[in-house]
Amino acid sequence: MTETPQPRRARAEIDLGALRANVRTLRARVAPHVQVMAVVKADAYGHGAVPCARAALEAGATWLGTATPHEALALRAAGLTEPRILCWLWTPGDPWAEGVEAGLDMTVSGMWALREVVEAARQTGLRARIQLKADTGLGRNGCQPADWPELVGEALKAEAQGLVRITGVWSHFACADEPGHPSVPAQLDVFRTMLDYAEKAGVEPEVRHIANSPATLTLPEAHFDLVRPGIAMYGVSPDPVLVGPSAAFGLRPVMSLKASVALVKHVPGGHGVSYGHHYTTPGETTLGLIPVGYADGIPRHASGRGPVLVGGRVRTVAGRVAMDQFVVDLGGDTPEPGAEAVLFGPGDGGEPTAQDWAEAADTIAYEIVTRIGARVPRVYVGE
C-alpha cells in the first residue's frame, strides 16, 4: 500500500475516530430507549456529510437529519438506504415525490406543505412519512398553536386515506444554549400541550423530539424519544461559557484546519502588510504567507486578530485577510516554506481552536467550521 499524499496548500483533517467517540459519548448521556439522530446538514457542518453519517451510524446513531431535501436525497444516492432520514426545510415545489420514493421523513409545518406531500403520495402511489413540527416559541419554521388543530386534523384525514403516516411530532428550542433561560421551560410546556393534543386526536408518533445539542447535554427532561445532536457531535460546544467547554462533556473537536506556509521573507520596519496597510511592521521582521483566505472560509472579520500556530508559536493575522491568502508576522523566525500552519484543531498541541477563531471574528464556532469552503479538501483520518 502507498500512503496518499497530503494536499500541500491546505486541508481540513476530519478525525472520524473522534466523531465516533463523540457519538458514543452522547449516546451514553441519554436513556437507553432514547434514539440519537446525527445531524449532518450543511455537509455535516462542513465536515463531509457522507463519511460523517456513516461514522455516526457505526457509533450508534439510528437517524440522520438534514435541512434541505437535496441533502437528504444525496445521502440516499450515496448508498445510505437503511437509516431513517428526517428533512425539515421544504419550500413550495421541492422534490416531494422523490422524497416519498426515497422513504424520507418529511417535515410538515403548514397546510401548503401537507397539500404538496399528499399530492406527491398520490402521484407515486406510496404512503409518505411525515413529521409535524410545532412552533413552540422559536418563531421560525413550525406550526403555530392556533393553527395546530387544523394541521393535525387534516394530517389525520390523509393518514386515514392511506396517503401519509405521521411518524413524529417535534419542535426546536430557541435558547437551550442558555441554561436557565425562561423560554426553555416555557417551550417545553407548549410542546407537551401540542403533543398531548395531537395524541388525543389520534396521532401515534414513532418519535417525539425537541432536544438539540445543548438540550442533549444539559436538559434530560427534554430528551423524549430522540435527541438531535448537531454541533456537539463534531466536538464543538454550543457555548463554552454558558453550556460548558466540549472537553467537560468528553467531546473532542473533529476538524483541524491546516495549510502550508507559502513564503517567508525579511522586511524592514514600517512595511505595510496586505490591503489598506492596516498593519505596519513595528521593526525589521519576517513575514509568512498563509495560502488561504475568505474564499476558503477564513473570516475577513478576523483580520488582525485570527490566531495561527506556525513553528511552535501562535501568531496573529497581520493586516487584512484577502480572498486567497493572509500574512502572519513571524517576529524574525524563519520557518521553511512548506512548514505547517495550523489555524485550528483540538488544541492539544497548543494550536488555536475553532472557538478561538470565533472569538476573533465575533461569531460562533458553528460558523467557523461550516464556512470552510470546497476549495479546501477534506482528508479523513481514523477511518
N, C-alpha and C positions, 0 to 999 in steps of 0.2 A: 504494500500500500504506500502511496505517496501522500505527503501532507499537502493540503490545499493551501496555496499561498494566500497570505492575508492582504486585503486591499491596502495600498500604501497611503493614498491621500487621506482617507477617513473611513471609519467603520463604527457601527453600533454593535457591540458584542452583547448577545442575548443569552443569558445563562438559564437554560431550560431546567437544569437541576435545581436552581434556586426557585424557579417558578413552581415546580412540582412540590418542593418543600413548603412553599408558601400556601399552596392549596391544601396540603395535608394539615398544616397548622390551622388554617381557617376551618377546615372540616372538623378538627378537634374542638373548636370553640363552640360548636352548636350541638344540640341534642342529636342522638342517633337517628331519629326519624326525620330530621331537617335535611333537605337536599341542598346542594350547592350549585348555583348557576355561575359559570365562568363568563364574565362579561368581556367580549372580545370585539366590541365596537371600535370604530376608528382604527382599523388594522391592529387590534389588540393594544390600544393606547400607544401606537407607534412601534410595537414590538414584533408585529407579524402575526396576523390572525390565525392562519392555518397551523403553523408549528406550535403556537401557544395554546390553541384549542386542543390539539392532540395531547400536549403535555398535561394540560389541566384535566382532561378526561382520564388519562393514565393515573393521575394522582387522586381521583375520587370524585371529581365534579360529574354531575349527571345531566346538566343542562348547559346550553350555551346561550348567550344573549348578545344581540346586535341592535343597533339603532335602525339602519335602513334595510329594506328588503333585499337590496342588491348585495349587501354584506352577507346576509343570511344565505342567499342563493349561491354566492361564491363558495361558502363553506360546503354546501351540498355538492357543488360541482367538483370540489377538491376531494370528494370521497367520504365526507363526514355525513353518512346517510343514516346512521343509527340514533345519535343523540337528539333529544328534543331541542329545538332552537326557537327561542322567543324573539320576535322582531317587533319593535314598538313605534317606530316613527314612519307612518304611512302618510302619503298625500294623495289627493284625488288623481285617478288614472294610473296609479302604481301597478306593478305586476301581481295583482291579487290572484289571478288564475294560476300563474306559475308558483305562487306561494302555497296555494291549495294543493297543487300537484306535488310539491316538494315536501308536504307534510309539516310546514312551518306552523308554529303557534303565532297567530297574528293578533296584534292588539287592536281593540275597537274602543274608541273614546267618544264617539258620537254617532248620530243616526246616519250621516252620509257614509261613514266607513262601514257600518253594518249593511247598508244597502249594497255597497260595492262588493263586499265579501260574499253576500248572499247571491248576487248575480254571478260571481265567479264560481261559486259552488254549483249553480245551475248549469253554467257553461261546461264545466269539467265533469259533471256527474259524480263528484266526490264531496264528502262532508268536510267542511272547513273546520279547522281547530282555531277557536278564537279565545282571547282572554280580555275581559272587560276591565278597563283601567278607570279608577276613581280619582278625581281631583280632590284630595283631602286637605288642600291648603297650599300646595306649591304654586298653583296658578299657571302651570304650563299645560302640557298635554293631560288628558283625563277628563272624565265626565263630571260636571258639577252636581252636587247633591240634589238640586232642584230638578235636574234632567234625568237623574238616575232611574226613577220608576219607569219612565218611558223606554229608556235604553234596555233595561233589564227585561221588561215585558216583551218588547219586540224581539230581543235575542232569544227568549224562551219560546216564542212562537216559531221562530226559524229553527230552533232545535227540535221542536215537536214535529216539524215538517221534514226532518232528516237532513236539513241543509247545513247546519253547523253543530259543533259540540263545544259547549262553554267549558273550557279546560282550566280557567283560572280567573281569579279576581285579585287585582293588585293596585298598588299606588307607589308614590315616591316621596321621600322626605325632603323638606326644604332646608332644615338646619340641624340635621343629625350630626354634623361635624362640629356643633357647638353644644356639647353635653350640658344639660340643664336648661336649654332654651325652651321657653314656654310653648313654642309651636310644636315641639316633639310630642308631648303627651296629648296636646290638642288634636294633632293629626291622627294619632293612634285611636283616639276616641271616635273621630269621624270615620276612620277606616272600619273599625269594629261595627259601627252603626250601619254603614253602607253594605258591609259584608253580611251582616245579620239580615238586612232587608232582602238582599239577593238570595240568600239561602232559604229564607222563609217563603220567598216567591217560587222556589223550586230549583234554583241553581245548585248543582252539586260539583263544585270545582275540584280538580285534581290537586291544585296548588293554590295557596293564598300567600301573598308575599308583599313586603314593603321595605325590607331591610337592604340598604346599600352598604358600601364598605364601612363607614363609621358606625352604622347601626349593627352591623355584623360584629364589630369589635367591642362595642360598649353597651348595647341595648338588647339583652337577651329576650325581653318581653315582646320584642318586635320580630322575632325570628319566624313565627308561624310555621309554614310547611317548607319554606325555601328562603335562602338568602342569596343576594346578588353582589358578591364582591367584584369590584372593578379595580380601582387603583391599588387597593390593598394586595390584590393577587400579584401585582408587579413589584411589591415590596416597597411601595411609597406610602407614607402616612397621609390620610386625608387632611390632617392638620397637626403638625408635630407639636404645637403648643397646647391646643385645646383638647385634642384627642390623645396625643402622645406620639413619640417617635416610633417609627416602624420597628426598630430593634426591641422596643419594650413589649411588643406583641410577638416576637420571634419571627419577624418577617425580614427578608433580605432583598435589596434592590436587584432587579433582574437586568437592567440595561446599563452598560458602560459605553460612553462615547469617547472615541479616541481618534487622533489624527497624527500625521507625521509633520514635523517641523520642515517647512519647505525651503527656508532660507534663514541664515544667521549672518548679520553684518554689523560692523562697527560704525557708529555715527557720532558726530560731535555734540556737545551740549547746545541747547537751543534749537534742535532739529524738530520740525513739525512732523507729526505722525497721523496719517490717514486723513480722510476728508474733513475739511474745516479747521484742521490743526487744533482740535480741542485738547490735544495732548502735545506738549513740547518737552523734549528730553531735558531733565534738570542738569545734566552734565554729560560728559563723554560716557557712552554706554554701548551695549549691544542690543539689537532688536531681533526678535524671532517672528517669522511669518507662519501663521497657522492657516492652512488652506481650506477653511470652511467659513461660511458667512450666513447671512439671513436667508439666502436661497436654500440653504441646507437646514434651516430651522433655528439657527443661532439668533436669539432675540436681540434686535438692534437696541432695545431699551437697556440692555446690559452693557452698552458701550461705556468704557471707562470703569466698569465695576465687575465684569464677569471673571471668575477665578479659573485658572488652568494650572495643572501640575506639569512642569517641564523640568527635567534634570533634578528631580528630587525636591523641588521647591515650588510652592504655589505662587504663581504670577497673576497679574491682573491685566485684563484687556486694556491696551493703551490706545486711546482715541476711539473713533467710531468703528463699529462692526460694519463691514462692507458686504456686498452681495455674496462674494465668494471667498472672503478672507478677512482676517483681522491680525493685529500685531500685539505682541507682548514685549514689555521691556524686561530684558534678561539681566539687567544690572551688571553687565560686564562678563557674565558667564557665556561660555561658547560651546553649547552642545552641538554635536554634528548634525548637519542636515539629514533628515530621516529619523531623528530622535523622536521618541513617543511623547505626545502631548495628550494628557488625559483631562478632558473637560469635566466629566463627572462619572461617578461609579458608586460602588457601595460605601466607599470612604475608608476601607480597611487599610489601604496603603498611603493614607494621607491625602488622597485625591479629593477634590470637591464632590459634592453630591448634587443631584437634581434639585434638592431643596435649596442648596446654596445658590444655584443659578436662578431659582425662582425668586429668592430674596433680592438678588442683584437686579432682576428685571421687574420687580414689583408685580409679580404674578404668582401663580400656584404651580406646584411641581407637576400636576396633571398636564399643564400646557407645555412644560419643558420637554417631557418625553414624547408627548403626542405630536409635537410640531416637527420633530426630526424628519426631514424630507426623504423622498425616494432616491435622491442622488447619493445618499449615504447608505451603502449596502449593509444589510443585517447579516452578521456572522453568528451562527448558532453553536454554542458550546453546551456541554452537559447533556448531549442527546442520549 
